[in-house]
Amino acid sequence: MPNANTDNPSALSQVQHHAVSELLRVSPAADDLARRFQEAGFSLALVGGSVRDALLGRLGNDLDFTTDARPEDVLRIVRPWADAVWEVGIAFGTVGVQKDARVGDAVQRFQIEVTTYRSEAYDRTSRKPEVSYGDSIEEDLVRRDFTVNAMAVALPEKQFIDPHHGRDDLDARVLRTPGTPQESFSDDPLRMMRAARFAAQLDFEVAPDVVAAMKEMAGRIQIVSAERVRDELNKLLLSAHPRKGLTLLVETGLAQYVLPELPALRLERDEHHRHKDVYDHTLIVLEQAIALEEGGPDLTLRLAALLHDIGKPRTRRFEEDGRVSFHHHEVVGAKMTKKRMAALKYSNELVKDVSRLVELHLRFHGYGTGEWTDSAVRRYVRDAGPLLERLHKLTRSDCTTRNKRKATALSRAYDGLEERIAQLQEQEQLDSIRPDLDGNQIMEILGVRPGPVVGQAYQHLLELRLENGPMERDEAVTALKEWWSAQD
């Protein structure tokens, strides 16, 4: 893979052996597409994160290309070739393509984006970038966010293009901008959040001048749409090292604009560990929750871990004996979670699930260290509903004490709860607890029509079911009639 920017091809090939093997793997799709652009009189290059990931030996099947062809020309070239085409990003010069191609003995599916050389910038009031097309790949690369994303491989000849020394920064594991960070962040303020996200995803350091510009320009993030901010925050949270990215957001002041509840925790004290601030406790809980994940990153769990104590600043009280209390911070925190997630345009379902976990995260501690009654177990499972497994993980993660004896006792207590849940689950199907009579049966027995009284009767029977467990039909009918008599 020759390089237009190096005088030492042998050293380059040694450094890039990962990239060569990765590019050879995707070449059946990439080279075929490149030849079609070449025959039409246009250039095509693999670019940005795809080149970065190829150099890191982690290139997937999502490929990014750049071209001098305008979007209408791109559509004309790819439509006869692609299995599917999307025009959702065409206003920004991007055409989406899906292509199944044989790689070795297997057929693999590639998700491809082809973007016309471009430059984009924000003005002081706009929430959307202004897009203008360029005529050279060098012009395209200089507008990229970071040097490690400003590399390209021209296809099909596989010429490596690196005008901003992105490979050197990749080797040094550092994030720099192709131009000045002030120019880069002025063009698109979301790049400040992308710095934190890439630090978290790649475990890279951010160059000091980039950090300084983030601090200086943090307020510019306010012109970026909530949806774009949310998407970057999600990518950060779902990364391998979210603590690193979150810490950068807080230290640069960006968090004050996108998630102000997080830096607000720095001056608080955890009620169980008075010498550990809640901010540090929260980041530890997040890391411990991640360690308990099964089957990949869980955004719901990670958001709940991050937000579970955000109600503490508003509920802090200094008691007469010197203790600090945060009574009902889980209830306040659940309301704050709903408000913040709604502002970031999260889906109603995700808002509901995360805020419910925040509300329930102290429920386990409310039962003390005594033996759990069947009634308490039923209510715990009923209130958690489909979030029960996540609540298990969140509750276990919320123990950050360095006192090994105390930590072991809490862990054993929760082990005991899970055992009790399993025992009752076998007996009673706890995850689908319902009254022993349904609405139709209630109306038939009481001789009433649909209305509020049916719901009240249903709720009464549900409370009996939670308190006492399953009843035979005759018992349930008797209990219903007794309740009905008492309503007169």
Stockholm file with secondary structure:
# STOCKHOLM 1.0

chainA/1-488         MPNANTDNPSALSQVQHHAVSELLRVSPAADDLARRFQEAGFSLALVGGSVRDALLGRLGNDLDFTTDARPEDVLRIVRPWADAVWEVGIAFGTVGVQKDARVGDAVQRFQIEVTTYRSEAYDRTSRKPEVSYGDSIEEDLVRRDFTVNAMAVALPEKQFIDPHHGRDDLDARVLRTPGTPQESFSDDPLRMMRAARFAAQLDFEVAPDVVAAMKEMAGRIQIVSAERVRDELNKLLLSAHPRKGLTLLVETGLAQYVLPELPALRLERDEHHRHKDVYDHTLIVLEQAIALEEGGPDLTLRLAALLHDIGKPRTRRFEEDGRVSFHHHEVVGAKMTKKRMAALKYSNELVKDVSRLVELHLRFHGYGTGEWTDSAVRRYVRDAGPLLERLHKLTRSDCTTRNKRKATALSRAYDGLEERIAQLQEQEQLDSIRPDLDGNQIMEILGVRPGPVVGQAYQHLLELRLENGPMERDEAVTALKEWWSAQD
#=GR chainA/1-488 SS CCBTTCSCHHHHHHHTHHHHHHHHHHHHHHHHHHHHHHHTTCCEEEETHHHHHHHTTCCCSEEEEEESSCHHHHHHHHTTTCSEEECTTGGGTEEEEEEEEEETTEEEEEEEEEEESEEEECCSSCSSCEEEECSSHHHHHHTSSSGGGSCEEEETTTEEECTTCHHHHHHHTEECCSSCHHHHHHHCTHHHHHHHHHHHHHCCEECHHHHHHHHHHGGGGGGSCHHHHHHHHHHHHTSSCHHHHHHHHHHHTTHHHHCTTTGGGGGCBCSSCTTSBHHHHHHHHHHHHHHTCCSSCCHHHHHHHHHTTTTHHHHCEECTTSCEECTTHHHHHHHHHHHHHHHTTCCHHHHHHHHHHHHHTTHHHHTTTSCCCHHHHHHHHHHHGGGHHHHHHHHHHTCCCSCHHHHHHHHHHHHHHHHHHHHHHHHHCGGGCCCSSCHHHHHHHHTCCSSHHHHHHHHHHHHHHHHHCCCCHHHHHHHHHHHHHHTC
#=GC SS_cons         CCBTTCSCHHHHHHHTHHHHHHHHHHHHHHHHHHHHHHHTTCCEEEETHHHHHHHTTCCCSEEEEEESSCHHHHHHHHTTTCSEEECTTGGGTEEEEEEEEEETTEEEEEEEEEEESEEEECCSSCSSCEEEECSSHHHHHHTSSSGGGSCEEEETTTEEECTTCHHHHHHHTEECCSSCHHHHHHHCTHHHHHHHHHHHHHCCEECHHHHHHHHHHGGGGGGSCHHHHHHHHHHHHTSSCHHHHHHHHHHHTTHHHHCTTTGGGGGCBCSSCTTSBHHHHHHHHHHHHHHTCCSSCCHHHHHHHHHTTTTHHHHCEECTTSCEECTTHHHHHHHHHHHHHHHTTCCHHHHHHHHHHHHHTTHHHHTTTSCCCHHHHHHHHHHHGGGHHHHHHHHHHTCCCSCHHHHHHHHHHHHHHHHHHHHHHHHHCGGGCCCSSCHHHHHHHHTCCSSHHHHHHHHHHHHHHHHHCCCCHHHHHHHHHHHHHHTC
//
